[in-house]
């Protein structure tokens, strides 16, 4: 396995670091909630017009701690409290799973925790750690979601592209029977070995796909097309294209890899989760985390491109 190299843009944090609170010492979900400031409940209130008439069919979700409005939802929406969403993982702590980070995004509209799985895996000579993410929303934008996020230890790149042969995510709707269906999320967690085995086999396939320098450049150009018109967007594309090229051709952790689909996918993952954005907005870190958690569109696109090469 390549050594950690402290140069260029290398030594970097996982995409979720800098968000939430480190809760590695929390003994269970209750301790995690307190440590991460998530020990509050959602209450539902009626929705009214400006003239004071009730709007039937809808409720407003409010945080009881400070009466912050989290979202307006259908009256069929079933609130999953933070303590309910996280509690089902406690029994897994005895299996060696440990909470690592937890927090809220968008003012409490989304809450999440990340757990480190007990086993480490080796894929093409690199150590890969699987993490388990559980995310819940209180604004009606999404259901309860559990997801696997494998990370290459040497560079903290994520390898969470979608596989046809193994399930990485599970989502449940906010309906009355959601609590009884949360066992599906546990099943997702218990299928870690299945997913990691499938990821290992897929990495071998990607490693077997040889790419010419021209093919690599063509695929990169499709992400950031550069023409003779050097408007601002073209200048930005040119800068991002050069950055992506460096991550493929010059990255220390890829130096010993042949020019393959696996190398290309790692370079794209590196760029997608660690490149400096054109504009660092106030919500940049939160948006990156949400993209990474759900499966980054750029990484999925790179995967499809390589498999079609």
N, C-alpha and C positions, 0 to 999 in steps of 0.2 A: 504494500500500500504506500502511496506517495506520502511524503512527510509534509506536515503543515509548514507553509512557506510564508514568512512575514515580509512580503513585498508586494508591489503593485497595489491592486485593490483586494488583496487576499488577506487574511485573518478578518473574518466578519461574523456577525451574529446571525442566528436563525431569524427567519422573516418575522417571527412574532416577538422577538426580544425588543424591549423598549415599550411594550404594551402590557397592561395588567400588572399583576403583583406576583413575585416568586413565592410559591406556597409549598415548596418541597418539604418543609417540616410539618405541614398540616397532617394530622393523623387520620382524618376522614373528611367527608364532604362538608360536615357542619363546620369543622375547623377551617376548611378551605373558603367557605362562604364568608366567615368572619374576617379572615386574613385579607381576602380580596375585596372587602367592602360590598359583598353581594347578599348580606343578611337582611334583605328587605322583601316585601311581598307586593304583588300587583292586585289592586282592587278595581272592580269595574263599576262605572257610574253611568247614568243615563246621559244621552246626548240631547241638547236642546238647541232650538233655533234662537236667533237674536231676540225674538219676541217671547221666548219662554215656552214654546211648544216642544213637547218631546218628539224626537225623531225616532220612530219605531224601526226596529230591525237592527239597530246599532248600539254599541257600547263604547265608552272611552276607557282605555286602560291607564291607570294612574299608579305611580309608585307611592306607597304609603309613607315612606320616610320623609319625603319633602313635597308630596302632591304634584310631582312632575308628570306632565302628560307624556305618555309613551306612544300612543297611537289609537286610532278609531278602528274598531273591528266589528264584524258581524255578531249579532247576539247568539249565534251558534258556536262562536269561538270559545274553546275551552282553555282557560289559563293554566299553564304549567308553571308552577312556582319554582324559583331557583332551587329550593331545597328538594323538590320533587324531581327536577331534571337531573340533579347530580347524585341523588341518594343511591340510585340503582348500581352505581359503580363501586360502592364501598366494599361489597363482598369480593371484588376483584383485587383489592389491596392485599389480601392474603396470598394472592398469586404472584406478588412482586410488582404490580403496577403501582406507580407513584405519581401523585399530582405534582406538576411542575409550575405551571403558570395559570392564572385565572383573572378574569376581569370583565369589564363591560365596554361596549362600543356605542357610539352615537347616543350618548347621554342615557344609557340604560336600555335602549331599544333592543340591543342584542347583548346577550351574556354568554360567556364561554369558559371552558377550562381545557387545559391540555395536560395529558398524562404521558409519562415516559413508560414504554413497555419494558418488561424485564429482560427480554432477549435481544441480542445483537446479531446481525447477520452479515455475511460477507458476499458481496456481489462483484464479480470480476476483480477480485483482489482488494476491494475497498470495503471498509466497515460501514454498515448502514444501520441506523437506529430507527425503529418505527415508533411514532408517537400517535396517540389517540386523542382526537379532538371531539368535544361535545359542544354544540352551539344551540342556543335557543333564542327566539325573538319574542318580544312583547308588543310589537307594533303591527303584527299581522303580515309581515313581509315574507316570512318563511316559517317552516315547521321546525320541529326538533331534529337536528342533524348530527349524526355521528360520522366521523371520517378518519381514515388512516392517512398519515403523512410520513412517509419514509424520508430520512435525511442522510445524505452522505456526510460522514463525520469530518472528513478531511477538508471540506470546503463549505459545509452547511447548505449545499444545494438540495432542493427537494426533488424527489422522484415520484411525484403523486399524479402521474398521468393515468388516464382511464384505461383499464384493461378489459378486454372482452371476456377473459377467462376467470376473472375474480372480481368480487364486489368490493369497492373501496368506501362507499358511502351508503348511508341509510337516512331517509327522511320520513317523518310522520306528520300528519296534519293535526292541527289543533281542533280536534273533535272530541266528543264525550268519551270515546274508547281509547284515547291516546295512551293512557297510563297502562292499560292492559297490553298494548302493542310495544311498549318500551323494551320488552324482551328481545325484540328484533335488533335493537341497538346492541344489546349484550351479545347477540349472535354475531354481529359485525365484528365486535371486539375479539370474540373467540376464533374468528376466521383469519386472524393475523398470519398464522403460518401458511394458510392457503394463498393469501395475497402475496406474501413475500416470496413464496415458492414460484408463483406465476411471474412476479416481477423479475426474479432471477432468470427464468427461462426467456423472458422477453428481452432482458438485457443482453443475453447471449445472442439472440437473433439480431438485435441492433448492432452488436459488436461484429457480427458477420457481414454486415452491409458496408461494403467499401464505397467511399465517396471520393471522387476526383476533386481537385481544388476548384475547378470551374463549377462543378455541381454545388459545392458548398457555398460559393459566392452567389450563384444564382438563387439558391434558397434564401440566403440572407437578404439579397436585393428585394425579394418578394415581401419581406417584412418592412423594409425601409427603402422604397424606390427613390432614386435620385436622378433627376433630369437636369437639363441645362438651365432651367428656370430656377435661379437661386433665391426664391422667396424664402421667408422665414421658415416655413414648414419644410422646405427642401434642405435648408441649412441644418435644421434639427435632425432630419432624417440622415443627413451625411454624418453628423456627429455620432448618432446612435449606431449607425452601420459600422463605423470605425471601432466603436466600443465593442460591438458584438464580434467583430473580426478578431480583436485582441483576445477576447475571452475564448475563442476557438483555437487560434494559432499560438498564443503566448501564455495561456493560463498554466501556472506551475503544476497543478494537479492533473492536467491533461497532457503534459509534455510526453509522457511515456506511452500514451495511447496512440494507436494507429488512427488514420483518418477514416473514421467509421460513423455510422448512424448514432451509436451510443455517445461518441465524443461530441457530435453536433447537438444532441439532445441535452447533454450536460452544459454545453456552452449557452444554449438558449435558456435553460433553467437558471443558470448563473446570472444571465442578463436580466431575466424577468423578475427575479426576486432580490437582486442586489445592485442593479445599475442605478446611478443617480438620475432622478427624473428631470425632465425638462423644466418643470415647475414644481417645486416642493410645496404643495398646498398644506393647509392646516391639518387636513384629514388624510394626508398621504400615507402614513403608516397604517391607519385603520383600513384604508382601501386596499393596500397591498396585502394585508393580513386576510381580508375577506376573499380576495382573488386567489391567494395561495391555499386557503382552507377549502374552497370549493373546487379547486382544480383550475389552474391558470390557463386561460384560453390560448395564450402564446405557446405554452409548453405543449398543450394538446395538439395545436396546429403543427408544431415542429415534428411531433411524433407521427402524425398522419403523413406529413411530407416525406419523412424518411422511409416509412413503410411502403410508400408508393414509388420510391426512387428505383 
